[in-house]
Amino acid sequence: MYIDINVPVIRWSMLEWRSKRDKPRENTRVLIDTGADVVGGRYLSGNFYSNGWQVCTELTQWAEWPKAPRP
């Protein structure tokens, strides 16, 4: 006799990319995808800052700064 079960598919990744409509918490370190490059920056006062505190206007998606997995 066979039993059907549904096994969930889980994608493992250190980064969870989000759209620019989703906003991170204030003063969060983020990675910013500009379409051409991925740069590091911060989210402050409703804006994404990168490269010497320049406001990043061309933004396709962002992710929180990666954290090392804990054993």
Secondary structure, DSSP 8 states (H G I E B T S, - for coil): -------------S---EETTS---TTEEEEEE-SS-EEEEEEETTEEEETTTEE----SEEEE-------
